[in-house]
């Protein structure tokens, strides 16, 4: 009798592990992960606004008082400069690798002079850039990317509808260019 309970317990545990593995691995193997959805929005190197509502499970703005934009980038050819400026009540930026692991995040409260000025690159690229001193200033925030590809999500808050224009202007000012 003890063997029967042991066999049932091992079988149930194995089934549980198998189901969890399949559920977690499905987005990676189907191409429906977040990075693939970001790439579907447009070309690398340009911020694309997220739609207000989701179509077919795609990306959408995550709240009624937010405006969001996303930019996919690659550091294959060199570091990428992520910038944005404007007068908004609050903004935040989060950088993810192609597997959707958060690499870095910041907000206007932690930025220099309230503007976003991030340089993302590989460790070697960032080191070379710092050593050369070319094109760098004390306002840049350097982020080391563990992978070649990634994306950044830029969010701004518009607590009143009258602030929609300034929020959109802030997102329109955002750049995602190579150095």
Order of alpha helices (4+ residues) and beta strands (2+ residues): alpha-alpha-beta-beta-beta-beta-beta-beta-alpha-beta-beta-alpha-beta
